[in-house]
């Protein structure tokens, strides 16, 4: 019951032709093919690109944090006057 027979695929194809028209289907398929080709090429390029290791310039630009706590001014919210 979970399998699609050739009759099911024929009905799906007929629905696509009716919805999109016979002229737009080849253009849509061509566009999807080009998109998939570009996607695969980018995925291959990403796999071959070496990971960037941190250099001395980037390590030196990060300032070390001091362990001494910094004094910060804390303000308390104003209190209401008695009787208000």
mmCIF file of the N, C-alpha and C atoms, coordinates in Angstrom:
data_MODEL
# 
_entry.id   MODEL 
# 
loop_
_atom_site.group_PDB 
_atom_site.id 
_atom_site.type_symbol 
_atom_site.label_atom_id 
_atom_site.label_alt_id 
_atom_site.label_comp_id 
_atom_site.label_asym_id 
_atom_site.label_entity_id 
_atom_site.label_seq_id 
_atom_site.pdbx_PDB_ins_code 
_atom_site.Cartn_x 
_atom_site.Cartn_y 
_atom_site.Cartn_z 
_atom_site.occupancy 
_atom_site.B_iso_or_equiv 
_atom_site.pdbx_formal_charge 
_atom_site.auth_seq_id 
_atom_site.auth_comp_id 
_atom_site.auth_asym_id 
_atom_site.auth_atom_id 
_atom_site.pdbx_PDB_model_num 
ATOM 1   N N  . UNK A 1 1  ? 0.811  -1.187 0.000   1.00 0.00 ? 1  UNK A N  1 
ATOM 2   C CA . UNK A 1 1  ? 0.000  0.000  0.000   1.00 0.00 ? 1  UNK A CA 1 
ATOM 3   C C  . UNK A 1 1  ? 0.857  1.254  0.000   1.00 0.00 ? 1  UNK A C  1 
ATOM 4   N N  . UNK A 1 2  ? 2.073  1.223  0.572   1.00 0.00 ? 2  UNK A N  1 
ATOM 5   C CA . UNK A 1 2  ? 2.925  2.391  0.662   1.00 0.00 ? 2  UNK A CA 1 
ATOM 6   C C  . UNK A 1 2  ? 3.704  2.675  -0.607  1.00 0.00 ? 2  UNK A C  1 
ATOM 7   N N  . UNK A 1 3  ? 3.637  1.785  -1.591  1.00 0.00 ? 3  UNK A N  1 
ATOM 8   C CA . UNK A 1 3  ? 4.404  1.976  -2.818  1.00 0.00 ? 3  UNK A CA 1 
ATOM 9   C C  . UNK A 1 3  ? 3.586  2.745  -3.842  1.00 0.00 ? 3  UNK A C  1 
ATOM 10  N N  . UNK A 1 4  ? 4.302  3.509  -4.670  1.00 0.00 ? 4  UNK A N  1 
ATOM 11  C CA . UNK A 1 4  ? 3.643  4.230  -5.756  1.00 0.00 ? 4  UNK A CA 1 
ATOM 12  C C  . UNK A 1 4  ? 3.845  3.459  -7.054  1.00 0.00 ? 4  UNK A C  1 
ATOM 13  N N  . UNK A 1 5  ? 2.768  3.114  -7.718  1.00 0.00 ? 5  UNK A N  1 
ATOM 14  C CA . UNK A 1 5  ? 2.860  2.393  -8.984  1.00 0.00 ? 5  UNK A CA 1 
ATOM 15  C C  . UNK A 1 5  ? 3.004  3.403  -10.127 1.00 0.00 ? 5  UNK A C  1 
ATOM 16  N N  . UNK A 1 6  ? 3.128  2.899  -11.330 1.00 0.00 ? 6  UNK A N  1 
ATOM 17  C CA . UNK A 1 6  ? 3.298  3.792  -12.488 1.00 0.00 ? 6  UNK A CA 1 
ATOM 18  C C  . UNK A 1 6  ? 2.044  4.631  -12.709 1.00 0.00 ? 6  UNK A C  1 
ATOM 19  N N  . UNK A 1 7  ? 0.890  4.131  -12.291 1.00 0.00 ? 7  UNK A N  1 
ATOM 20  C CA . UNK A 1 7  ? -0.360 4.889  -12.438 1.00 0.00 ? 7  UNK A CA 1 
ATOM 21  C C  . UNK A 1 7  ? -0.321 6.129  -11.539 1.00 0.00 ? 7  UNK A C  1 
ATOM 22  N N  . UNK A 1 8  ? 0.184  5.978  -10.340 1.00 0.00 ? 8  UNK A N  1 
ATOM 23  C CA . UNK A 1 8  ? 0.300  7.118  -9.431  1.00 0.00 ? 8  UNK A CA 1 
ATOM 24  C C  . UNK A 1 8  ? 1.234  8.180  -10.004 1.00 0.00 ? 8  UNK A C  1 
ATOM 25  N N  . UNK A 1 9  ? 2.378  7.727  -10.539 1.00 0.00 ? 9  UNK A N  1 
ATOM 26  C CA . UNK A 1 9  ? 3.337  8.674  -11.121 1.00 0.00 ? 9  UNK A CA 1 
ATOM 27  C C  . UNK A 1 9  ? 2.746  9.362  -12.344 1.00 0.00 ? 9  UNK A C  1 
ATOM 28  N N  . UNK A 1 10 ? 1.957  8.663  -13.124 1.00 0.00 ? 10 UNK A N  1 
ATOM 29  C CA . UNK A 1 10 ? 1.313  9.267  -14.295 1.00 0.00 ? 10 UNK A CA 1 
ATOM 30  C C  . UNK A 1 10 ? 0.327  10.347 -13.865 1.00 0.00 ? 10 UNK A C  1 
ATOM 31  N N  . UNK A 1 11 ? -0.410 10.093 -12.802 1.00 0.00 ? 11 UNK A N  1 
ATOM 32  C CA . UNK A 1 11 ? -1.358 11.086 -12.293 1.00 0.00 ? 11 UNK A CA 1 
ATOM 33  C C  . UNK A 1 11 ? -0.616 12.318 -11.777 1.00 0.00 ? 11 UNK A C  1 
ATOM 34  N N  . UNK A 1 12 ? 0.486  12.109 -11.057 1.00 0.00 ? 12 UNK A N  1 
ATOM 35  C CA . UNK A 1 12 ? 1.291  13.228 -10.554 1.00 0.00 ? 12 UNK A CA 1 
ATOM 36  C C  . UNK A 1 12 ? 1.838  14.049 -11.715 1.00 0.00 ? 12 UNK A C  1 
ATOM 37  N N  . UNK A 1 13 ? 2.350  13.383 -12.757 1.00 0.00 ? 13 UNK A N  1 
ATOM 38  C CA . UNK A 1 13 ? 2.875  14.087 -13.923 1.00 0.00 ? 13 UNK A CA 1 
ATOM 39  C C  . UNK A 1 13 ? 1.774  14.874 -14.625 1.00 0.00 ? 13 UNK A C  1 
ATOM 40  N N  . UNK A 1 14 ? 0.598  14.299 -14.754 1.00 0.00 ? 14 UNK A N  1 
ATOM 41  C CA . UNK A 1 14 ? -0.534 14.984 -15.382 1.00 0.00 ? 14 UNK A CA 1 
ATOM 42  C C  . UNK A 1 14 ? -0.931 16.234 -14.586 1.00 0.00 ? 14 UNK A C  1 
ATOM 43  N N  . UNK A 1 15 ? -0.927 16.133 -13.272 1.00 0.00 ? 15 UNK A N  1 
ATOM 44  C CA . UNK A 1 15 ? -1.253 17.295 -12.427 1.00 0.00 ? 15 UNK A CA 1 
ATOM 45  C C  . UNK A 1 15 ? -0.226 18.398 -12.623 1.00 0.00 ? 15 UNK A C  1 
ATOM 46  N N  . UNK A 1 16 ? 1.071  18.044 -12.701 1.00 0.00 ? 16 UNK A N  1 
ATOM 47  C CA . UNK A 1 16 ? 2.100  19.055 -12.933 1.00 0.00 ? 16 UNK A CA 1 
ATOM 48  C C  . UNK A 1 16 ? 1.917  19.735 -14.276 1.00 0.00 ? 16 UNK A C  1 
ATOM 49  N N  . UNK A 1 17 ? 1.596  18.966 -15.305 1.00 0.00 ? 17 UNK A N  1 
ATOM 50  C CA . UNK A 1 17 ? 1.400  19.549 -16.639 1.00 0.00 ? 17 UNK A CA 1 
ATOM 51  C C  . UNK A 1 17 ? 0.198  20.492 -16.631 1.00 0.00 ? 17 UNK A C  1 
ATOM 52  N N  . UNK A 1 18 ? -0.859 20.104 -15.969 1.00 0.00 ? 18 UNK A N  1 
ATOM 53  C CA . UNK A 1 18 ? -2.050 20.954 -15.916 1.00 0.00 ? 18 UNK A CA 1 
ATOM 54  C C  . UNK A 1 18 ? -1.774 22.219 -15.118 1.00 0.00 ? 18 UNK A C  1 
ATOM 55  N N  . UNK A 1 19 ? -1.085 22.093 -14.002 1.00 0.00 ? 19 UNK A N  1 
ATOM 56  C CA . UNK A 1 19 ? -0.830 23.262 -13.151 1.00 0.00 ? 19 UNK A CA 1 
ATOM 57  C C  . UNK A 1 19 ? 0.180  24.230 -13.763 1.00 0.00 ? 19 UNK A C  1 
ATOM 58  N N  . UNK A 1 20 ? 1.274  23.709 -14.276 1.00 0.00 ? 20 UNK A N  1 
ATOM 59  C CA . UNK A 1 20 ? 2.358  24.574 -14.718 1.00 0.00 ? 20 UNK A CA 1 
ATOM 60  C C  . UNK A 1 20 ? 2.424  24.769 -16.223 1.00 0.00 ? 20 UNK A C  1 
ATOM 61  N N  . UNK A 1 21 ? 1.782  23.955 -16.973 1.00 0.00 ? 21 UNK A N  1 
ATOM 62  C CA . UNK A 1 21 ? 1.849  24.070 -18.426 1.00 0.00 ? 21 UNK A CA 1 
ATOM 63  C C  . UNK A 1 21 ? 3.064  23.343 -18.971 1.00 0.00 ? 21 UNK A C  1 
ATOM 64  N N  . UNK A 1 22 ? 2.959  22.907 -20.204 1.00 0.00 ? 22 UNK A N  1 
ATOM 65  C CA . UNK A 1 22 ? 4.024  22.118 -20.814 1.00 0.00 ? 22 UNK A CA 1 
ATOM 66  C C  . UNK A 1 22 ? 5.277  22.944 -21.076 1.00 0.00 ? 22 UNK A C  1 
ATOM 67  N N  . UNK A 1 23 ? 5.148  24.254 -21.282 1.00 0.00 ? 23 UNK A N  1 
ATOM 68  C CA . UNK A 1 23 ? 6.314  25.083 -21.584 1.00 0.00 ? 23 UNK A CA 1 
ATOM 69  C C  . UNK A 1 23 ? 7.151  25.375 -20.337 1.00 0.00 ? 23 UNK A C  1 
ATOM 70  N N  . UNK A 1 24 ? 6.533  25.557 -19.216 1.00 0.00 ? 24 UNK A N  1 
ATOM 71  C CA . UNK A 1 24 ? 7.271  25.945 -18.010 1.00 0.00 ? 24 UNK A CA 1 
ATOM 72  C C  . UNK A 1 24 ? 7.985  24.770 -17.350 1.00 0.00 ? 24 UNK A C  1 
ATOM 73  N N  . UNK A 1 25 ? 7.540  23.552 -17.571 1.00 0.00 ? 25 UNK A N  1 
ATOM 74  C CA . UNK A 1 25 ? 8.156  22.399 -16.913 1.00 0.00 ? 25 UNK A CA 1 
ATOM 75  C C  . UNK A 1 25 ? 9.624  22.186 -17.297 1.00 0.00 ? 25 UNK A C  1 
ATOM 76  N N  . UNK A 1 26 ? 10.000 22.227 -18.587 1.00 0.00 ? 26 UNK A N  1 
ATOM 77  C CA . UNK A 1 26 ? 11.426 22.070 -18.907 1.00 0.00 ? 26 UNK A CA 1 
ATOM 78  C C  . UNK A 1 26 ? 12.288 23.187 -18.325 1.00 0.00 ? 26 UNK A C  1 
ATOM 79  N N  . UNK A 1 27 ? 11.762 24.414 -18.315 1.00 0.00 ? 27 UNK A N  1 
ATOM 80  C CA . UNK A 1 27 ? 12.520 25.527 -17.739 1.00 0.00 ? 27 UNK A CA 1 
ATOM 81  C C  . UNK A 1 27 ? 12.708 25.327 -16.240 1.00 0.00 ? 27 UNK A C  1 
ATOM 82  N N  . UNK A 1 28 ? 11.674 24.869 -15.554 1.00 0.00 ? 28 UNK A N  1 
ATOM 83  C CA . UNK A 1 28 ? 11.772 24.620 -14.120 1.00 0.00 ? 28 UNK A CA 1 
ATOM 84  C C  . UNK A 1 28 ? 12.758 23.494 -13.832 1.00 0.00 ? 28 UNK A C  1 
ATOM 85  N N  . UNK A 1 29 ? 12.714 22.430 -14.610 1.00 0.00 ? 29 UNK A N  1 
ATOM 86  C CA . UNK A 1 29 ? 13.633 21.309 -14.414 1.00 0.00 ? 29 UNK A CA 1 
ATOM 87  C C  . UNK A 1 29 ? 15.069 21.744 -14.679 1.00 0.00 ? 29 UNK A C  1 
ATOM 88  N N  . UNK A 1 30 ? 15.286 22.564 -15.690 1.00 0.00 ? 30 UNK A N  1 
ATOM 89  C CA . UNK A 1 30 ? 16.623 23.073 -16.006 1.00 0.00 ? 30 UNK A CA 1 
ATOM 90  C C  . UNK A 1 30 ? 17.137 23.937 -14.852 1.00 0.00 ? 30 UNK A C  1 
ATOM 91  N N  . UNK A 1 31 ? 16.288 24.783 -14.316 1.00 0.00 ? 31 UNK A N  1 
ATOM 92  C CA . UNK A 1 31 ? 16.683 25.637 -13.201 1.00 0.00 ? 31 UNK A CA 1 
ATOM 93  C C  . UNK A 1 31 ? 17.028 24.833 -11.953 1.00 0.00 ? 31 UNK A C  1 
ATOM 94  N N  . UNK A 1 32 ? 16.249 23.793 -11.676 1.00 0.00 ? 32 UNK A N  1 
ATOM 95  C CA . UNK A 1 32 ? 16.539 22.936 -10.523 1.00 0.00 ? 32 UNK A CA 1 
ATOM 96  C C  . UNK A 1 32 ? 17.861 22.200 -10.733 1.00 0.00 ? 32 UNK A C  1 
ATOM 97  N N  . UNK A 1 33 ? 18.106 21.733 -11.944 1.00 0.00 ? 33 UNK A N  1 
ATOM 98  C CA . UNK A 1 33 ? 19.362 21.048 -12.247 1.00 0.00 ? 33 UNK A CA 1 
ATOM 99  C C  . UNK A 1 33 ? 20.568 21.961 -12.069 1.00 0.00 ? 33 UNK A C  1 
ATOM 100 N N  . UNK A 1 34 ? 20.462 23.191 -12.539 1.00 0.00 ? 34 UNK A N  1 
ATOM 101 C CA . UNK A 1 34 ? 21.560 24.144 -12.374 1.00 0.00 ? 34 UNK A CA 1 
ATOM 102 C C  . UNK A 1 34 ? 21.794 24.465 -10.899 1.00 0.00 ? 34 UNK A C  1 
ATOM 103 N N  . UNK A 1 35 ? 20.733 24.612 -10.151 1.00 0.00 ? 35 UNK A N  1 
ATOM 104 C CA . UNK A 1 35 ? 20.863 24.898 -8.728  1.00 0.00 ? 35 UNK A CA 1 
ATOM 105 C C  . UNK A 1 35 ? 21.543 23.750 -8.000  1.00 0.00 ? 35 UNK A C  1 
ATOM 106 N N  . UNK A 1 36 ? 21.168 22.528 -8.337  1.00 0.00 ? 36 UNK A N  1 
ATOM 107 C CA . UNK A 1 36 ? 21.788 21.368 -7.704  1.00 0.00 ? 36 UNK A CA 1 
ATOM 108 C C  . UNK A 1 36 ? 23.269 21.266 -8.073  1.00 0.00 ? 36 UNK A C  1 
ATOM 109 N N  . UNK A 1 37 ? 23.613 21.575 -9.321  1.00 0.00 ? 37 UNK A N  1 
ATOM 110 C CA . UNK A 1 37 ? 25.006 21.540 -9.753  1.00 0.00 ? 37 UNK A CA 1 
ATOM 111 C C  . UNK A 1 37 ? 25.834 22.562 -8.973  1.00 0.00 ? 37 UNK A C  1 
ATOM 112 N N  . UNK A 1 38 ? 25.309 23.762 -8.812  1.00 0.00 ? 38 UNK A N  1 
ATOM 113 C CA . UNK A 1 38 ? 26.010 24.811 -8.063  1.00 0.00 ? 38 UNK A CA 1 
ATOM 114 C C  . UNK A 1 38 ? 26.160 24.406 -6.601  1.00 0.00 ? 38 UNK A C  1 
ATOM 115 N N  . UNK A 1 39 ? 25.106 23.848 -6.035  1.00 0.00 ? 39 UNK A N  1 
ATOM 116 C CA . UNK A 1 39 ? 25.140 23.418 -4.638  1.00 0.00 ? 39 UNK A CA 1 
ATOM 117 C C  . UNK A 1 39 ? 26.216 22.362 -4.421  1.00 0.00 ? 39 UNK A C  1 
ATOM 118 N N  . UNK A 1 40 ? 26.278 21.357 -5.302  1.00 0.00 ? 40 UNK A N  1 
ATOM 119 C CA . UNK A 1 40 ? 27.285 20.306 -5.166  1.00 0.00 ? 40 UNK A CA 1 
ATOM 120 C C  . UNK A 1 40 ? 28.692 20.858 -5.313  1.00 0.00 ? 40 UNK A C  1 
ATOM 121 N N  . UNK A 1 41 ? 28.889 21.793 -6.257  1.00 0.00 ? 41 UNK A N  1 
ATOM 122 C CA . UNK A 1 41 ? 30.210 22.383 -6.448  1.00 0.00 ? 41 UNK A CA 1 
ATOM 123 C C  . UNK A 1 41 ? 30.640 23.164 -5.204  1.00 0.00 ? 41 UNK A C  1 
ATOM 124 N N  . UNK A 1 42 ? 29.735 23.885 -4.604  1.00 0.00 ? 42 UNK A N  1 
ATOM 125 C CA . UNK A 1 42 ? 30.056 24.638 -3.384  1.00 0.00 ? 42 UNK A CA 1 
ATOM 126 C C  . UNK A 1 42 ? 30.345 23.702 -2.215  1.00 0.00 ? 42 UNK A C  1 
ATOM 127 N N  . UNK A 1 43 ? 29.625 22.604 -2.129  1.00 0.00 ? 43 UNK A N  1 
ATOM 128 C CA . UNK A 1 43 ? 29.887 21.647 -1.053  1.00 0.00 ? 43 UNK A CA 1 
ATOM 129 C C  . UNK A 1 43 ? 31.263 21.012 -1.216  1.00 0.00 ? 43 UNK A C  1 
ATOM 130 N N  . UNK A 1 44 ? 31.652 20.687 -2.448  1.00 0.00 ? 44 UNK A N  1 
ATOM 131 C CA . UNK A 1 44 ? 32.982 20.126 -2.697  1.00 0.00 ? 44 UNK A CA 1 
ATOM 132 C C  . UNK A 1 44 ? 34.057 21.153 -2.383  1.00 0.00 ? 44 UNK A C  1 
ATOM 133 N N  . UNK A 1 45 ? 33.834 22.418 -2.755  1.00 0.00 ? 45 UNK A N  1 
ATOM 134 C CA . UNK A 1 45 ? 34.813 23.463 -2.492  1.00 0.00 ? 45 UNK A CA 1 
ATOM 135 C C  . UNK A 1 45 ? 34.965 23.695 -0.993  1.00 0.00 ? 45 UNK A C  1 
ATOM 136 N N  . UNK A 1 46 ? 33.882 23.576 -0.259  1.00 0.00 ? 46 UNK A N  1 
ATOM 137 C CA . UNK A 1 46 ? 33.934 23.764 1.192   1.00 0.00 ? 46 UNK A CA 1 
ATOM 138 C C  . UNK A 1 46 ? 34.704 22.638 1.857   1.00 0.00 ? 46 UNK A C  1 
ATOM 139 N N  . UNK A 1 47 ? 34.591 21.411 1.325   1.00 0.00 ? 47 UNK A N  1 
ATOM 140 C CA . UNK A 1 47 ? 35.311 20.276 1.898   1.00 0.00 ? 47 UNK A CA 1 
ATOM 141 C C  . UNK A 1 47 ? 36.806 20.379 1.644   1.00 0.00 ? 47 UNK A C  1 
ATOM 142 N N  . UNK A 1 48 ? 37.216 20.947 0.526   1.00 0.00 ? 48 UNK A N  1 
ATOM 143 C CA . UNK A 1 48 ? 38.633 21.021 0.193   1.00 0.00 ? 48 UNK A CA 1 
ATOM 144 C C  . UNK A 1 48 ? 39.301 22.243 0.791   1.00 0.00 ? 48 UNK A C  1 
ATOM 145 N N  . UNK A 1 49 ? 38.541 23.208 1.266   1.00 0.00 ? 49 UNK A N  1 
ATOM 146 C CA . UNK A 1 49 ? 39.114 24.422 1.841   1.00 0.00 ? 49 UNK A CA 1 
ATOM 147 C C  . UNK A 1 49 ? 39.696 24.091 3.213   1.00 0.00 ? 49 UNK A C  1 
ATOM 148 N N  . UNK A 1 50 ? 40.995 24.443 3.445   1.00 0.00 ? 50 UNK A N  1 
ATOM 149 C CA . UNK A 1 50 ? 41.583 24.126 4.754   1.00 0.00 ? 50 UNK A CA 1 
ATOM 150 C C  . UNK A 1 50 ? 41.004 25.022 5.845   1.00 0.00 ? 50 UNK A C  1 
ATOM 151 N N  . UNK A 1 51 ? 41.005 24.488 7.047   1.00 0.00 ? 51 UNK A N  1 
ATOM 152 C CA . UNK A 1 51 ? 40.521 25.265 8.186   1.00 0.00 ? 51 UNK A CA 1 
ATOM 153 C C  . UNK A 1 51 ? 41.534 26.363 8.494   1.00 0.00 ? 51 UNK A C  1 
ATOM 154 N N  . UNK A 1 52 ? 41.051 27.523 8.848   1.00 0.00 ? 52 UNK A N  1 
ATOM 155 C CA . UNK A 1 52 ? 41.916 28.654 9.142   1.00 0.00 ? 52 UNK A CA 1 
ATOM 156 C C  . UNK A 1 52 ? 42.376 28.554 10.587  1.00 0.00 ? 52 UNK A C  1 
ATOM 157 N N  . UNK A 1 53 ? 43.694 28.479 10.761  1.00 0.00 ? 53 UNK A N  1 
ATOM 158 C CA . UNK A 1 53 ? 44.249 28.424 12.105  1.00 0.00 ? 53 UNK A CA 1 
ATOM 159 C C  . UNK A 1 53 ? 44.473 29.845 12.600  1.00 0.00 ? 53 UNK A C  1 
ATOM 160 N N  . UNK A 1 54 ? 44.321 30.077 13.896  1.00 0.00 ? 54 UNK A N  1 
ATOM 161 C CA . UNK A 1 54 ? 44.559 31.426 14.412  1.00 0.00 ? 54 UNK A CA 1 
ATOM 162 C C  . UNK A 1 54 ? 46.024 31.806 14.246  1.00 0.00 ? 54 UNK A C  1 
ATOM 163 N N  . UNK A 1 55 ? 46.251 33.017 13.818  1.00 0.00 ? 55 UNK A N  1 
ATOM 164 C CA . UNK A 1 55 ? 47.615 33.502 13.623  1.00 0.00 ? 55 UNK A CA 1 
ATOM 165 C C  . UNK A 1 55 ? 48.045 34.306 14.834  1.00 0.00 ? 55 UNK A C  1 
ATOM 166 N N  . UNK A 1 56 ? 49.297 34.712 14.838  1.00 0.00 ? 56 UNK A N  1 
ATOM 167 C CA . UNK A 1 56 ? 49.810 35.499 15.956  1.00 0.00 ? 56 UNK A CA 1 
ATOM 168 C C  . UNK A 1 56 ? 49.126 36.862 16.016  1.00 0.00 ? 56 UNK A C  1 
ATOM 169 N N  . UNK A 1 57 ? 48.763 37.407 14.864  1.00 0.00 ? 57 UNK A N  1 
ATOM 170 C CA . UNK A 1 57 ? 48.114 38.712 14.843  1.00 0.00 ? 57 UNK A CA 1 
ATOM 171 C C  . UNK A 1 57 ? 46.774 38.669 15.565  1.00 0.00 ? 57 UNK A C  1 
ATOM 172 N N  . UNK A 1 58 ? 45.995 37.633 15.311  1.00 0.00 ? 58 UNK A N  1 
ATOM 173 C CA . UNK A 1 58 ? 44.689 37.562 15.954  1.00 0.00 ? 58 UNK A CA 1 
ATOM 174 C C  . UNK A 1 58 ? 44.821 37.214 17.426  1.00 0.00 ? 58 UNK A C  1 
ATOM 175 N N  . UNK A 1 59 ? 45.823 36.422 17.786  1.00 0.00 ? 59 UNK A N  1 
ATOM 176 C CA . UNK A 1 59 ? 46.025 36.080 19.191  1.00 0.00 ? 59 UNK A CA 1 
ATOM 177 C C  . UNK A 1 59 ? 46.509 37.285 19.983  1.00 0.00 ? 59 UNK A C  1 
ATOM 178 N N  . UNK A 1 60 ? 47.339 38.127 19.372  1.00 0.00 ? 60 UNK A N  1 
ATOM 179 C CA . UNK A 1 60 ? 47.861 39.302 20.061  1.00 0.00 ? 60 UNK A CA 1 
ATOM 180 C C  . UNK A 1 60 ? 46.810 40.393 20.193  1.00 0.00 ? 60 UNK A C  1 
ATOM 181 N N  . UNK A 1 61 ? 45.837 40.413 19.283  1.00 0.00 ? 61 UNK A N  1 
ATOM 182 C CA . UNK A 1 61 ? 44.835 41.469 19.327  1.00 0.00 ? 61 UNK A CA 1 
ATOM 183 C C  . UNK A 1 61 ? 43.832 41.262 20.447  1.00 0.00 ? 61 UNK A C  1 
ATOM 184 N N  . UNK A 1 62 ? 43.743 40.050 20.964  1.00 0.00 ? 62 UNK A N  1 
ATOM 185 C CA . UNK A 1 62 ? 42.835 39.772 22.067  1.00 0.00 ? 62 UNK A CA 1 
ATOM 186 C C  . UNK A 1 62 ? 43.551 40.140 23.358  1.00 0.00 ? 62 UNK A C  1 
ATOM 187 N N  . UNK A 1 63 ? 43.039 41.121 24.080  1.00 0.00 ? 63 UNK A N  1 
ATOM 188 C CA . UNK A 1 63 ? 43.676 41.580 25.314  1.00 0.00 ? 63 UNK A CA 1 
ATOM 189 C C  . UNK A 1 63 ? 43.381 40.605 26.442  1.00 0.00 ? 63 UNK A C  1 
ATOM 190 N N  . UNK A 1 64 ? 44.392 40.284 27.236  1.00 0.00 ? 64 UNK A N  1 
ATOM 191 C CA . UNK A 1 64 ? 44.136 39.390 28.368  1.00 0.00 ? 64 UNK A CA 1 
ATOM 192 C C  . UNK A 1 64 ? 43.292 40.104 29.420  1.00 0.00 ? 64 UNK A C  1 
ATOM 193 N N  . UNK A 1 65 ? 42.436 39.341 30.062  1.00 0.00 ? 65 UNK A N  1 
ATOM 194 C CA . UNK A 1 65 ? 41.572 39.920 31.084  1.00 0.00 ? 65 UNK A CA 1 
ATOM 195 C C  . UNK A 1 65 ? 42.299 39.885 32.420  1.00 0.00 ? 65 UNK A C  1 
ATOM 196 N N  . UNK A 1 66 ? 42.143 40.949 33.178  1.00 0.00 ? 66 UNK A N  1 
ATOM 197 C CA . UNK A 1 66 ? 42.780 40.988 34.494  1.00 0.00 ? 66 UNK A CA 1 
ATOM 198 C C  . UNK A 1 66 ? 41.902 40.251 35.498  1.00 0.00 ? 66 UNK A C  1 
ATOM 199 N N  . UNK A 1 67 ? 42.545 39.701 36.511  1.00 0.00 ? 67 UNK A N  1 
ATOM 200 C CA . UNK A 1 67 ? 41.791 38.948 37.501  1.00 0.00 ? 67 UNK A CA 1 
ATOM 201 C C  . UNK A 1 67 ? 41.242 39.846 38.609  1.00 0.00 ? 67 UNK A C  1 
ATOM 202 N N  . UNK A 1 68 ? 41.671 41.118 38.650  1.00 0.00 ? 68 UNK A N  1 
ATOM 203 C CA . UNK A 1 68 ? 41.191 42.033 39.690  1.00 0.00 ? 68 UNK A CA 1 
ATOM 204 C C  . UNK A 1 68 ? 39.783 42.497 39.335  1.00 0.00 ? 68 UNK A C  1 
ATOM 205 N N  . UNK A 1 69 ? 38.894 42.479 40.316  1.00 0.00 ? 69 UNK A N  1 
ATOM 206 C CA . UNK A 1 69 ? 37.539 42.951 40.028  1.00 0.00 ? 69 UNK A CA 1 
ATOM 207 C C  . UNK A 1 69 ? 37.529 44.459 39.815  1.00 0.00 ? 69 UNK A C  1 
ATOM 208 N N  . UNK A 1 70 ? 36.717 44.886 38.883  1.00 0.00 ? 70 UNK A N  1 
ATOM 209 C CA . UNK A 1 70 ? 36.616 46.309 38.599  1.00 0.00 ? 70 UNK A CA 1 
ATOM 210 C C  . UNK A 1 70 ? 35.529 46.903 39.470  1.00 0.00 ? 70 UNK A C  1 
ATOM 211 N N  . UNK A 1 71 ? 35.778 48.126 39.926  1.00 0.00 ? 71 UNK A N  1 
ATOM 212 C CA . UNK A 1 71 ? 34.787 48.809 40.750  1.00 0.00 ? 71 UNK A CA 1 
ATOM 213 C C  . UNK A 1 71 ? 33.701 49.346 39.843  1.00 0.00 ? 71 UNK A C  1 
ATOM 214 N N  . UNK A 1 72 ? 32.490 49.097 40.215  1.00 0.00 ? 72 UNK A N  1 
ATOM 215 C CA . UNK A 1 72 ? 31.386 49.602 39.415  1.00 0.00 ? 72 UNK A CA 1 
ATOM 216 C C  . UNK A 1 72 ? 30.456 50.376 40.325  1.00 0.00 ? 72 UNK A C  1 
ATOM 217 N N  . UNK A 1 73 ? 29.918 51.432 39.784  1.00 0.00 ? 73 UNK A N  1 
ATOM 218 C CA . UNK A 1 73 ? 28.999 52.256 40.558  1.00 0.00 ? 73 UNK A CA 1 
ATOM 219 C C  . UNK A 1 73 ? 27.621 51.635 40.483  1.00 0.00 ? 73 UNK A C  1 
ATOM 220 N N  . UNK A 1 74 ? 27.069 51.314 41.622  1.00 0.00 ? 74 UNK A N  1 
ATOM 221 C CA . UNK A 1 74 ? 25.729 50.753 41.640  1.00 0.00 ? 74 UNK A CA 1 
ATOM 222 C C  . UNK A 1 74 ? 24.791 51.801 42.214  1.00 0.00 ? 74 UNK A C  1 
ATOM 223 N N  . UNK A 1 75 ? 23.679 51.945 41.587  1.00 0.00 ? 75 UNK A N  1 
ATOM 224 C CA . UNK A 1 75 ? 22.675 52.886 42.065  1.00 0.00 ? 75 UNK A CA 1 
ATOM 225 C C  . UNK A 1 75 ? 21.477 52.107 42.538  1.00 0.00 ? 75 UNK A C  1 
ATOM 226 N N  . UNK A 1 76 ? 20.871 52.620 43.579  1.00 0.00 ? 76 UNK A N  1 
ATOM 227 C CA . UNK A 1 76 ? 19.675 51.986 44.089  1.00 0.00 ? 76 UNK A CA 1 
ATOM 228 C C  . UNK A 1 76 ? 18.475 52.749 43.577  1.00 0.00 ? 76 UNK A C  1 
ATOM 229 N N  . UNK A 1 77 ? 17.386 52.059 43.327  1.00 0.00 ? 77 UNK A N  1 
ATOM 230 C CA . UNK A 1 77 ? 16.200 52.753 42.824  1.00 0.00 ? 77 UNK A CA 1 
ATOM 231 C C  . UNK A 1 77 ? 15.672 53.722 43.887  1.00 0.00 ? 77 UNK A C  1 
ATOM 232 N N  . UNK A 1 78 ? 15.087 54.817 43.438  1.00 0.00 ? 78 UNK A N  1 
ATOM 233 C CA . UNK A 1 78 ? 14.563 55.786 44.400  1.00 0.00 ? 78 UNK A CA 1 
ATOM 234 C C  . UNK A 1 78 ? 13.428 55.162 45.209  1.00 0.00 ? 78 UNK A C  1 
ATOM 235 N N  . UNK A 1 79 ? 13.411 55.514 46.466  1.00 0.00 ? 79 UNK A N  1 
ATOM 236 C CA . UNK A 1 79 ? 12.358 54.999 47.338  1.00 0.00 ? 79 UNK A CA 1 
ATOM 237 C C  . UNK A 1 79 ? 11.240 56.026 47.425  1.00 0.00 ? 79 UNK A C  1 
ATOM 238 N N  . UNK A 1 80 ? 10.064 55.555 47.622  1.00 0.00 ? 80 UNK A N  1 
ATOM 239 C CA . UNK A 1 80 ? 8.906  56.448 47.705  1.00 0.00 ? 80 UNK A CA 1 
ATOM 240 C C  . UNK A 1 80 ? 8.901  57.148 49.059  1.00 0.00 ? 80 UNK A C  1 
ATOM 241 N N  . UNK A 1 81 ? 8.461  58.372 49.048  1.00 0.00 ? 81 UNK A N  1 
ATOM 242 C CA . UNK A 1 81 ? 8.361  59.131 50.292  1.00 0.00 ? 81 UNK A CA 1 
ATOM 243 C C  . UNK A 1 81 ? 7.246  58.555 51.140  1.00 0.00 ? 81 UNK A C  1 
ATOM 244 N N  . UNK A 1 82 ? 7.377  58.601 52.464  1.00 0.00 ? 82 UNK A N  1 
ATOM 245 C CA . UNK A 1 82 ? 6.323  58.055 53.322  1.00 0.00 ? 82 UNK A CA 1 
ATOM 246 C C  . UNK A 1 82 ? 5.005  58.786 53.096  1.00 0.00 ? 82 UNK A C  1 
ATOM 247 N N  . UNK A 1 83 ? 3.971  58.009 53.028  1.00 0.00 ? 83 UNK A N  1 
ATOM 248 C CA . UNK A 1 83 ? 2.650  58.589 52.872  1.00 0.00 ? 83 UNK A CA 1 
ATOM 249 C C  . UNK A 1 83 ? 2.187  58.701 51.436  1.00 0.00 ? 83 UNK A C  1 
ATOM 250 N N  . UNK A 1 84 ? 2.951  58.230 50.502  1.00 0.00 ? 84 UNK A N  1 
ATOM 251 C CA . UNK A 1 84 ? 2.533  58.295 49.090  1.00 0.00 ? 84 UNK A CA 1 
ATOM 252 C C  . UNK A 1 84 ? 2.080  56.985 48.616  1.00 0.00 ? 84 UNK A C  1 
# 
